[in-house]
């Protein structure tokens, strides 16, 4: 779960952090808000399909990477079960990378701390409540819900701290990403049915390539400009 989160969320947030810090020091609030929103759209463009892909491909990916020796099929099932609940946490953890850094750019360390404390309380309470019914999946789901709570708290505070960041076009961008990810998910589901019983590396690796290709094509058809901008942000880190 942390692999795509690190590649997309952490890398992009680290690349854009110096720019946000400089814009805040210059009190260029309008440009800071634009940079922040553009970064959010780029992260969502990459992480939503990654989460859908991880959810659908959880079992073949786990089996391809880990299933050998004492780590048998039952172990793969248990691990993939947890991963399927962790999968959508990719989006929340990646958003947190940039949202928290916006506060750090403003030299505000306390609000991210308070939000993290709230996340901890929600995660522990929810994990305890879900553990009986969902087992390890409940713990993974609690982590996913907890990080979204943390992000939403920070975004709520941002309405007053940087009102220029309120951007109605973000919802339209999210809707397009969801549609593209849904089409990709349907294609991946068909791929899994078609490749049932085939070589695990072919199923997992081919599924990743098929998903990326379908998502990229649909995203371009829907006019999601961030599909072109995000790779440049990743390369800036290099």
Secondary structure, 3 states (H helix, E strand, C coil): CHHHHHHHHHHHHHHHHHHHHHHHHCCCHHHHHHHHHHHHHHHHHHHHHHHHHHHHCHHHHHHHHHCECCECHHHHHHHHHHHHHHCCHHHHHHHHHHHHHHHHHCCCCHHHHHHHHHHHHHHHHHHHHHHHHHCHHHHHHHHHHHHHHHHHHHHHHHHHHCHHHCCCHHHHHHHHHHHHHHHHHHHHHHHHHHCCCCCHHHHHHHHHHHHHHHHHHHHHHCCCCHHHHHHHHHHHHC
